[in-house]
Amino acid sequence: MRAARLCWALGLPLPARYRELQAKIGHRFKQSHSLAEVYAEAERLEREEGPLLWNRGDAVRGAGCLTTSI
């Protein structure tokens, strides 16, 4: 979820694109959970905790925009 939220903070559309692609092809990239589930949980965290804040020049370490940790 953190990676999806970081993508949103950076203005990257990857979480939505991959969620839509997964739904379109009917295949899960990870069998344990779908990207739609990850996306929904990330949205819940955004509502609960507020958006992640990132400013140009802030360090971004160890966060891949497709890595999830459910």
PDB file of N, CA, C and O in Angstrom:
ATOM      1  N   MET A   1       0.816  -1.186   0.000  1.00  0.00           N
ATOM      2  CA  MET A   1       0.000   0.000   0.000  1.00  0.00           C
ATOM      3  C   MET A   1       0.861   1.252   0.000  1.00  0.00           C
ATOM      4  O   MET A   1       0.533   2.244  -0.650  1.00  0.00           O
ATOM      5  N   ARG A   2       1.972   1.196   0.739  1.00  0.00           N
ATOM      6  CA  ARG A   2       2.849   2.366   0.780  1.00  0.00           C
ATOM      7  C   ARG A   2       3.334   2.747  -0.609  1.00  0.00           C
ATOM      8  O   ARG A   2       3.401   3.929  -0.945  1.00  0.00           O
ATOM      9  N   ALA A   3       3.669   1.756  -1.411  1.00  0.00           N
ATOM     10  CA  ALA A   3       4.173   2.041  -2.755  1.00  0.00           C
ATOM     11  C   ALA A   3       3.102   2.717  -3.605  1.00  0.00           C
ATOM     12  O   ALA A   3       3.399   3.661  -4.337  1.00  0.00           O
ATOM     13  N   ALA A   4       1.867   2.249  -3.516  1.00  0.00           N
ATOM     14  CA  ALA A   4       0.778   2.886  -4.273  1.00  0.00           C
ATOM     15  C   ALA A   4       0.598   4.318  -3.809  1.00  0.00           C
ATOM     16  O   ALA A   4       0.426   5.222  -4.627  1.00  0.00           O
ATOM     17  N   ARG A   5       0.635   4.529  -2.515  1.00  0.00           N
ATOM     18  CA  ARG A   5       0.476   5.884  -1.976  1.00  0.00           C
ATOM     19  C   ARG A   5       1.637   6.782  -2.375  1.00  0.00           C
ATOM     20  O   ARG A   5       1.445   7.967  -2.646  1.00  0.00           O
ATOM     21  N   LEU A   6       2.833   6.225  -2.412  1.00  0.00           N
ATOM     22  CA  LEU A   6       3.989   7.008  -2.841  1.00  0.00           C
ATOM     23  C   LEU A   6       3.847   7.386  -4.313  1.00  0.00           C
ATOM     24  O   LEU A   6       4.173   8.509  -4.700  1.00  0.00           O
ATOM     25  N   CYS A   7       3.366   6.464  -5.127  1.00  0.00           N
ATOM     26  CA  CYS A   7       3.133   6.784  -6.536  1.00  0.00           C
ATOM     27  C   CYS A   7       2.157   7.946  -6.659  1.00  0.00           C
ATOM     28  O   CYS A   7       2.367   8.846  -7.473  1.00  0.00           O
ATOM     29  N   TRP A   8       1.094   7.936  -5.860  1.00  0.00           N
ATOM     30  CA  TRP A   8       0.133   9.042  -5.892  1.00  0.00           C
ATOM     31  C   TRP A   8       0.802  10.348  -5.487  1.00  0.00           C
ATOM     32  O   TRP A   8       0.575  11.381  -6.117  1.00  0.00           O
ATOM     33  N   ALA A   9       1.630  10.313  -4.435  1.00  0.00           N
ATOM     34  CA  ALA A   9       2.316  11.524  -3.967  1.00  0.00           C
ATOM     35  C   ALA A   9       3.254  12.077  -5.045  1.00  0.00           C
ATOM     36  O   ALA A   9       3.434  13.289  -5.159  1.00  0.00           O
ATOM     37  N   LEU A  10       3.843  11.182  -5.826  1.00  0.00           N
ATOM     38  CA  LEU A  10       4.762  11.586  -6.891  1.00  0.00           C
ATOM     39  C   LEU A  10       4.029  11.913  -8.192  1.00  0.00           C
ATOM     40  O   LEU A  10       4.641  12.343  -9.170  1.00  0.00           O
ATOM     41  N   GLY A  11       2.713  11.705  -8.191  1.00  0.00           N
ATOM     42  CA  GLY A  11       1.929  11.987  -9.388  1.00  0.00           C
ATOM     43  C   GLY A  11       2.051  10.923 -10.468  1.00  0.00           C
ATOM     44  O   GLY A  11       1.828  11.203 -11.646  1.00  0.00           O
ATOM     45  N   LEU A  12       2.402   9.707 -10.073  1.00  0.00           N
ATOM     46  CA  LEU A  12       2.550   8.607 -11.029  1.00  0.00           C
ATOM     47  C   LEU A  12       1.251   7.813 -11.119  1.00  0.00           C
ATOM     48  O   LEU A  12       0.680   7.459 -10.087  1.00  0.00           O
ATOM     49  N   PRO A  13       0.771   7.527 -12.324  1.00  0.00           N
ATOM     50  CA  PRO A  13      -0.502   6.828 -12.497  1.00  0.00           C
ATOM     51  C   PRO A  13      -0.388   5.308 -12.470  1.00  0.00           C
ATOM     52  O   PRO A  13      -1.363   4.622 -12.777  1.00  0.00           O
ATOM     53  N   LEU A  14       0.762   4.766 -12.117  1.00  0.00           N
ATOM     54  CA  LEU A  14       0.969   3.319 -12.235  1.00  0.00           C
ATOM     55  C   LEU A  14      -0.017   2.460 -11.451  1.00  0.00           C
ATOM     56  O   LEU A  14      -0.490   1.466 -12.003  1.00  0.00           O
ATOM     57  N   PRO A  15      -0.356   2.771 -10.211  1.00  0.00           N
ATOM     58  CA  PRO A  15      -1.292   1.877  -9.501  1.00  0.00           C
ATOM     59  C   PRO A  15      -2.615   1.694 -10.248  1.00  0.00           C
ATOM     60  O   PRO A  15      -3.106   0.572 -10.371  1.00  0.00           O
ATOM     61  N   ALA A  16      -3.187   2.779 -10.741  1.00  0.00           N
ATOM     62  CA  ALA A  16      -4.465   2.680 -11.461  1.00  0.00           C
ATOM     63  C   ALA A  16      -4.289   1.922 -12.776  1.00  0.00           C
ATOM     64  O   ALA A  16      -5.136   1.108 -13.143  1.00  0.00           O
ATOM     65  N   ARG A  17      -3.201   2.185 -13.478  1.00  0.00           N
ATOM     66  CA  ARG A  17      -2.959   1.491 -14.751  1.00  0.00           C
ATOM     67  C   ARG A  17      -2.851  -0.012 -14.555  1.00  0.00           C
ATOM     68  O   ARG A  17      -3.453  -0.787 -15.299  1.00  0.00           O
ATOM     69  N   TYR A  18      -2.084  -0.421 -13.558  1.00  0.00           N
ATOM     70  CA  TYR A  18      -1.912  -1.859 -13.331  1.00  0.00           C
ATOM     71  C   TYR A  18      -3.185  -2.503 -12.790  1.00  0.00           C
ATOM     72  O   TYR A  18      -3.483  -3.651 -13.120  1.00  0.00           O
ATOM     73  N   ARG A  19      -3.932  -1.782 -11.969  1.00  0.00           N
ATOM     74  CA  ARG A  19      -5.215  -2.314 -11.485  1.00  0.00           C
ATOM     75  C   ARG A  19      -6.151  -2.554 -12.671  1.00  0.00           C
ATOM     76  O   ARG A  19      -6.795  -3.600 -12.761  1.00  0.00           O
ATOM     77  N   GLU A  20      -6.222  -1.574 -13.581  1.00  0.00           N
ATOM     78  CA  GLU A  20      -7.078  -1.699 -14.755  1.00  0.00           C
ATOM     79  C   GLU A  20      -6.596  -2.812 -15.686  1.00  0.00           C
ATOM     80  O   GLU A  20      -7.407  -3.560 -16.232  1.00  0.00           O
ATOM     81  N   LEU A  21      -5.289  -2.922 -15.867  1.00  0.00           N
ATOM     82  CA  LEU A  21      -4.735  -3.974 -16.719  1.00  0.00           C
ATOM     83  C   LEU A  21      -5.056  -5.352 -16.148  1.00  0.00           C
ATOM     84  O   LEU A  21      -5.436  -6.263 -16.883  1.00  0.00           O
ATOM     85  N   GLN A  22      -4.901  -5.495 -14.834  1.00  0.00           N
ATOM     86  CA  GLN A  22      -5.187  -6.780 -14.197  1.00  0.00           C
ATOM     87  C   GLN A  22      -6.652  -7.158 -14.392  1.00  0.00           C
ATOM     88  O   GLN A  22      -6.964  -8.314 -14.676  1.00  0.00           O
ATOM     89  N   ALA A  23      -7.540  -6.195 -14.242  1.00  0.00           N
ATOM     90  CA  ALA A  23      -8.971  -6.467 -14.440  1.00  0.00           C
ATOM     91  C   ALA A  23      -9.265  -6.806 -15.907  1.00  0.00           C
ATOM     92  O   ALA A  23     -10.066  -7.694 -16.198  1.00  0.00           O
ATOM     93  N   LYS A  24      -8.614  -6.093 -16.816  1.00  0.00           N
ATOM     94  CA  LYS A  24      -8.863  -6.300 -18.244  1.00  0.00           C
ATOM     95  C   LYS A  24      -8.428  -7.685 -18.708  1.00  0.00           C
ATOM     96  O   LYS A  24      -9.147  -8.337 -19.465  1.00  0.00           O
ATOM     97  N   ILE A  25      -7.265  -8.138 -18.267  1.00  0.00           N
ATOM     98  CA  ILE A  25      -6.767  -9.432 -18.744  1.00  0.00           C
ATOM     99  C   ILE A  25      -7.233 -10.593 -17.873  1.00  0.00           C
ATOM    100  O   ILE A  25      -7.062 -11.756 -18.241  1.00  0.00           O
ATOM    101  N   GLY A  26      -7.825 -10.280 -16.712  1.00  0.00           N
ATOM    102  CA  GLY A  26      -8.346 -11.332 -15.849  1.00  0.00           C
ATOM    103  C   GLY A  26      -7.271 -12.191 -15.222  1.00  0.00           C
ATOM    104  O   GLY A  26      -7.477 -13.381 -14.986  1.00  0.00           O
ATOM    105  N   HIS A  27      -6.129 -11.593 -14.952  1.00  0.00           N
ATOM    106  CA  HIS A  27      -5.005 -12.334 -14.376  1.00  0.00           C
ATOM    107  C   HIS A  27      -4.426 -11.555 -13.206  1.00  0.00           C
ATOM    108  O   HIS A  27      -4.249 -10.339 -13.285  1.00  0.00           O
ATOM    109  N   ARG A  28      -4.133 -12.258 -12.127  1.00  0.00           N
ATOM    110  CA  ARG A  28      -3.489 -11.628 -10.971  1.00  0.00           C
ATOM    111  C   ARG A  28      -1.982 -11.755 -11.115  1.00  0.00           C
ATOM    112  O   ARG A  28      -1.475 -12.833 -11.424  1.00  0.00           O
ATOM    113  N   PHE A  29      -1.270 -10.673 -10.894  1.00  0.00           N
ATOM    114  CA  PHE A  29       0.181 -10.721 -10.945  1.00  0.00           C
ATOM    115  C   PHE A  29       0.740 -11.396  -9.700  1.00  0.00           C
ATOM    116  O   PHE A  29       1.830 -11.966  -9.729  1.00  0.00           O
ATOM    117  N   LYS A  30      -0.016 -11.325  -8.604  1.00  0.00           N
ATOM    118  CA  LYS A  30       0.299 -12.062  -7.378  1.00  0.00           C
ATOM    119  C   LYS A  30      -0.955 -12.821  -6.996  1.00  0.00           C
ATOM    120  O   LYS A  30      -2.033 -12.233  -6.915  1.00  0.00           O
ATOM    121  N   GLN A  31      -0.835 -14.101  -6.764  1.00  0.00           N
ATOM    122  CA  GLN A  31      -2.013 -14.901  -6.454  1.00  0.00           C
ATOM    123  C   GLN A  31      -2.611 -14.569  -5.090  1.00  0.00           C
ATOM    124  O   GLN A  31      -3.811 -14.745  -4.881  1.00  0.00           O
ATOM    125  N   SER A  32      -1.779 -14.088  -4.153  1.00  0.00           N
ATOM    126  CA  SER A  32      -2.259 -13.847  -2.790  1.00  0.00           C
ATOM    127  C   SER A  32      -3.249 -12.690  -2.692  1.00  0.00           C
ATOM    128  O   SER A  32      -4.096 -12.677  -1.799  1.00  0.00           O
ATOM    129  N   HIS A  33      -3.153 -11.721  -3.598  1.00  0.00           N
ATOM    130  CA  HIS A  33      -4.076 -10.588  -3.568  1.00  0.00           C
ATOM    131  C   HIS A  33      -4.055  -9.872  -4.913  1.00  0.00           C
ATOM    132  O   HIS A  33      -3.058  -9.899  -5.635  1.00  0.00           O
ATOM    133  N   SER A  34      -5.162  -9.241  -5.229  1.00  0.00           N
ATOM    134  CA  SER A  34      -5.249  -8.520  -6.497  1.00  0.00           C
ATOM    135  C   SER A  34      -4.798  -7.080  -6.297  1.00  0.00           C
ATOM    136  O   SER A  34      -4.766  -6.580  -5.172  1.00  0.00           O
ATOM    137  N   LEU A  35      -4.457  -6.425  -7.381  1.00  0.00           N
ATOM    138  CA  LEU A  35      -4.097  -5.015  -7.297  1.00  0.00           C
ATOM    139  C   LEU A  35      -5.309  -4.169  -6.917  1.00  0.00           C
ATOM    140  O   LEU A  35      -5.155  -3.102  -6.322  1.00  0.00           O
ATOM    141  N   ALA A  36      -6.497  -4.628  -7.251  1.00  0.00           N
ATOM    142  CA  ALA A  36      -7.704  -3.912  -6.835  1.00  0.00           C
ATOM    143  C   ALA A  36      -7.802  -3.905  -5.312  1.00  0.00           C
ATOM    144  O   ALA A  36      -8.205  -2.902  -4.723  1.00  0.00           O
ATOM    145  N   GLU A  37      -7.437  -5.018  -4.668  1.00  0.00           N
ATOM    146  CA  GLU A  37      -7.445  -5.084  -3.203  1.00  0.00           C
ATOM    147  C   GLU A  37      -6.387  -4.157  -2.613  1.00  0.00           C
ATOM    148  O   GLU A  37      -6.645  -3.455  -1.634  1.00  0.00           O
ATOM    149  N   VAL A  38      -5.206  -4.156  -3.205  1.00  0.00           N
ATOM    150  CA  VAL A  38      -4.128  -3.270  -2.746  1.00  0.00           C
ATOM    151  C   VAL A  38      -4.552  -1.815  -2.907  1.00  0.00           C
ATOM    152  O   VAL A  38      -4.364  -1.005  -1.999  1.00  0.00           O
ATOM    153  N   TYR A  39      -5.122  -1.487  -4.057  1.00  0.00           N
ATOM    154  CA  TYR A  39      -5.569  -0.126  -4.357  1.00  0.00           C
ATOM    155  C   TYR A  39      -6.640   0.322  -3.355  1.00  0.00           C
ATOM    156  O   TYR A  39      -6.589   1.440  -2.843  1.00  0.00           O
ATOM    157  N   ALA A  40      -7.598  -0.546  -3.083  1.00  0.00           N
ATOM    158  CA  ALA A  40      -8.670  -0.208  -2.136  1.00  0.00           C
ATOM    159  C   ALA A  40      -8.110   0.033  -0.736  1.00  0.00           C
ATOM    160  O   ALA A  40      -8.540   0.960  -0.048  1.00  0.00           O
ATOM    161  N   GLU A  41      -7.162  -0.788  -0.313  1.00  0.00           N
ATOM    162  CA  GLU A  41      -6.563  -0.599   1.007  1.00  0.00           C
ATOM    163  C   GLU A  41      -5.737   0.682   1.054  1.00  0.00           C
ATOM    164  O   GLU A  41      -5.749   1.388   2.062  1.00  0.00           O
ATOM    165  N   ALA A  42      -5.026   0.987  -0.016  1.00  0.00           N
ATOM    166  CA  ALA A  42      -4.259   2.234  -0.083  1.00  0.00           C
ATOM    167  C   ALA A  42      -5.199   3.441  -0.018  1.00  0.00           C
ATOM    168  O   ALA A  42      -4.896   4.432   0.647  1.00  0.00           O
ATOM    169  N   GLU A  43      -6.333   3.355  -0.705  1.00  0.00           N
ATOM    170  CA  GLU A  43      -7.324   4.441  -0.641  1.00  0.00           C
ATOM    171  C   GLU A  43      -7.868   4.601   0.774  1.00  0.00           C
ATOM    172  O   GLU A  43      -8.064   5.722   1.245  1.00  0.00           O
ATOM    173  N   ARG A  44      -8.112   3.478   1.453  1.00  0.00           N
ATOM    174  CA  ARG A  44      -8.602   3.535   2.827  1.00  0.00           C
ATOM    175  C   ARG A  44      -7.575   4.230   3.725  1.00  0.00           C
ATOM    176  O   ARG A  44      -7.934   5.079   4.542  1.00  0.00           O
ATOM    177  N   LEU A  45      -6.305   3.869   3.572  1.00  0.00           N
ATOM    178  CA  LEU A  45      -5.248   4.494   4.368  1.00  0.00           C
ATOM    179  C   LEU A  45      -5.123   5.980   4.066  1.00  0.00           C
ATOM    180  O   LEU A  45      -4.862   6.775   4.970  1.00  0.00           O
ATOM    181  N   GLU A  46      -5.305   6.363   2.810  1.00  0.00           N
ATOM    182  CA  GLU A  46      -5.263   7.785   2.444  1.00  0.00           C
ATOM    183  C   GLU A  46      -6.367   8.552   3.167  1.00  0.00           C
ATOM    184  O   GLU A  46      -6.146   9.656   3.664  1.00  0.00           O
ATOM    185  N   ARG A  47      -7.559   7.954   3.221  1.00  0.00           N
ATOM    186  CA  ARG A  47      -8.677   8.615   3.921  1.00  0.00           C
ATOM    187  C   ARG A  47      -8.402   8.691   5.415  1.00  0.00           C
ATOM    188  O   ARG A  47      -8.656   9.714   6.050  1.00  0.00           O
ATOM    189  N   GLU A  48      -7.879   7.600   5.973  1.00  0.00           N
ATOM    190  CA  GLU A  48      -7.656   7.502   7.416  1.00  0.00           C
ATOM    191  C   GLU A  48      -6.470   8.352   7.889  1.00  0.00           C
ATOM    192  O   GLU A  48      -6.566   9.047   8.900  1.00  0.00           O
ATOM    193  N   GLU A  49      -5.360   8.293   7.160  1.00  0.00           N
ATOM    194  CA  GLU A  49      -4.127   8.942   7.592  1.00  0.00           C
ATOM    195  C   GLU A  49      -3.818  10.236   6.853  1.00  0.00           C
ATOM    196  O   GLU A  49      -2.947  11.000   7.266  1.00  0.00           O
ATOM    197  N   GLY A  50      -4.533  10.479   5.760  1.00  0.00           N
ATOM    198  CA  GLY A  50      -4.210  11.621   4.914  1.00  0.00           C
ATOM    199  C   GLY A  50      -3.149  11.213   3.906  1.00  0.00           C
ATOM    200  O   GLY A  50      -2.508  10.172   4.051  1.00  0.00           O
ATOM    201  N   PRO A  51      -2.969  12.034   2.890  1.00  0.00           N
ATOM    202  CA  PRO A  51      -2.021  11.682   1.840  1.00  0.00           C
ATOM    203  C   PRO A  51      -0.573  11.751   2.320  1.00  0.00           C
ATOM    204  O   PRO A  51      -0.238  12.521   3.220  1.00  0.00           O
ATOM    205  N   LEU A  52       0.275  10.934   1.702  1.00  0.00           N
ATOM    206  CA  LEU A  52       1.708  11.047   1.947  1.00  0.00           C
ATOM    207  C   LEU A  52       2.170  12.361   1.341  1.00  0.00           C
ATOM    208  O   LEU A  52       1.693  12.769   0.282  1.00  0.00           O
ATOM    209  N   LEU A  53       3.087  13.007   2.008  1.00  0.00           N
ATOM    210  CA  LEU A  53       3.612  14.265   1.501  1.00  0.00           C
ATOM    211  C   LEU A  53       5.019  14.051   0.981  1.00  0.00           C
ATOM    212  O   LEU A  53       5.844  13.410   1.631  1.00  0.00           O
ATOM    213  N   TRP A  54       5.283  14.590  -0.187  1.00  0.00           N
ATOM    214  CA  TRP A  54       6.609  14.504  -0.784  1.00  0.00           C
ATOM    215  C   TRP A  54       6.869  15.807  -1.499  1.00  0.00           C
ATOM    216  O   TRP A  54       6.033  16.295  -2.261  1.00  0.00           O
ATOM    217  N   ASN A  55       8.033  16.365  -1.246  1.00  0.00           N
ATOM    218  CA  ASN A  55       8.445  17.590  -1.921  1.00  0.00           C
ATOM    219  C   ASN A  55       9.696  17.310  -2.729  1.00  0.00           C
ATOM    220  O   ASN A  55      10.536  16.502  -2.332  1.00  0.00           O
ATOM    221  N   ARG A  56       9.815  17.976  -3.855  1.00  0.00           N
ATOM    222  CA  ARG A  56      11.002  17.816  -4.694  1.00  0.00           C
ATOM    223  C   ARG A  56      12.245  18.012  -3.834  1.00  0.00           C
ATOM    224  O   ARG A  56      12.364  19.005  -3.115  1.00  0.00           O
ATOM    225  N   GLY A  57      13.157  17.069  -3.912  1.00  0.00           N
ATOM    226  CA  GLY A  57      14.368  17.120  -3.104  1.00  0.00           C
ATOM    227  C   GLY A  57      14.331  16.170  -1.915  1.00  0.00           C
ATOM    228  O   GLY A  57      15.377  15.842  -1.355  1.00  0.00           O
ATOM    229  N   ASP A  58      13.127  15.720  -1.519  1.00  0.00           N
ATOM    230  CA  ASP A  58      13.030  14.736  -0.444  1.00  0.00           C
ATOM    231  C   ASP A  58      13.610  13.415  -0.922  1.00  0.00           C
ATOM    232  O   ASP A  58      13.459  13.054  -2.090  1.00  0.00           O
ATOM    233  N   ALA A  59      14.263  12.702  -0.040  1.00  0.00           N
ATOM    234  CA  ALA A  59      14.826  11.397  -0.383  1.00  0.00           C
ATOM    235  C   ALA A  59      13.712  10.362  -0.489  1.00  0.00           C
ATOM    236  O   ALA A  59      12.777  10.362   0.312  1.00  0.00           O
ATOM    237  N   VAL A  60      13.814   9.499  -1.462  1.00  0.00           N
ATOM    238  CA  VAL A  60      12.902   8.377  -1.620  1.00  0.00           C
ATOM    239  C   VAL A  60      13.788   7.143  -1.657  1.00  0.00           C
ATOM    240  O   VAL A  60      14.553   6.952  -2.602  1.00  0.00           O
ATOM    241  N   ARG A  61      13.687   6.310  -0.635  1.00  0.00           N
ATOM    242  CA  ARG A  61      14.539   5.124  -0.549  1.00  0.00           C
ATOM    243  C   ARG A  61      13.721   3.874  -0.362  1.00  0.00           C
ATOM    244  O   ARG A  61      12.763   3.861   0.411  1.00  0.00           O
ATOM    245  N   GLY A  62      14.089   2.822  -1.064  1.00  0.00           N
ATOM    246  CA  GLY A  62      13.492   1.518  -0.865  1.00  0.00           C
ATOM    247  C   GLY A  62      12.024   1.415  -1.198  1.00  0.00           C
ATOM    248  O   GLY A  62      11.333   0.550  -0.659  1.00  0.00           O
ATOM    249  N   ALA A  63      11.528   2.266  -2.065  1.00  0.00           N
ATOM    250  CA  ALA A  63      10.105   2.211  -2.397  1.00  0.00           C
ATOM    251  C   ALA A  63       9.953   2.009  -3.889  1.00  0.00           C
ATOM    252  O   ALA A  63      10.230   2.912  -4.680  1.00  0.00           O
ATOM    253  N   GLY A  64       9.512   0.825  -4.272  1.00  0.00           N
ATOM    254  CA  GLY A  64       9.188   0.579  -5.680  1.00  0.00           C
ATOM    255  C   GLY A  64       7.703   0.801  -5.854  1.00  0.00           C
ATOM    256  O   GLY A  64       6.917   0.435  -4.980  1.00  0.00           O
ATOM    257  N   CYS A  65       7.315   1.376  -6.935  1.00  0.00           N
ATOM    258  CA  CYS A  65       5.900   1.710  -7.114  1.00  0.00           C
ATOM    259  C   CYS A  65       5.009   0.512  -7.344  1.00  0.00           C
ATOM    260  O   CYS A  65       3.792   0.665  -7.456  1.00  0.00           O
ATOM    261  N   LEU A  66       5.572  -0.664  -7.417  1.00  0.00           N
ATOM    262  CA  LEU A  66       4.730  -1.844  -7.560  1.00  0.00           C
ATOM    263  C   LEU A  66       4.910  -2.814  -6.392  1.00  0.00           C
ATOM    264  O   LEU A  66       4.269  -3.865  -6.360  1.00  0.00           O
ATOM    265  N   THR A  67       5.755  -2.482  -5.455  1.00  0.00           N
ATOM    266  CA  THR A  67       5.971  -3.337  -4.304  1.00  0.00           C
ATOM    267  C   THR A  67       4.811  -3.175  -3.337  1.00  0.00           C
ATOM    268  O   THR A  67       4.374  -2.057  -3.065  1.00  0.00           O
ATOM    269  N   THR A  68       4.318  -4.282  -2.824  1.00  0.00           N
ATOM    270  CA  THR A  68       3.232  -4.226  -1.858  1.00  0.00           C
ATOM    271  C   THR A  68       3.599  -5.018  -0.633  1.00  0.00           C
ATOM    272  O   THR A  68       4.434  -5.921  -0.688  1.00  0.00           O
ATOM    273  N   SER A  69       2.974  -4.679   0.472  1.00  0.00           N
ATOM    274  CA  SER A  69       3.207  -5.442   1.699  1.00  0.00           C
ATOM    275  C   SER A  69       1.901  -5.601   2.452  1.00  0.00           C
ATOM    276  O   SER A  69       1.635  -4.883   3.417  1.00  0.00           O
ATOM    277  N   ILE A  70       1.092  -6.544   2.007  1.00  0.00           N
ATOM    278  CA  ILE A  70      -0.189  -6.792   2.680  1.00  0.00           C
ATOM    279  C   ILE A  70       0.075  -7.743   3.818  1.00  0.00           C
ATOM    280  O   ILE A  70      -0.850  -8.110   4.543  1.00  0.00           O
TER     281      ILE A  70
END
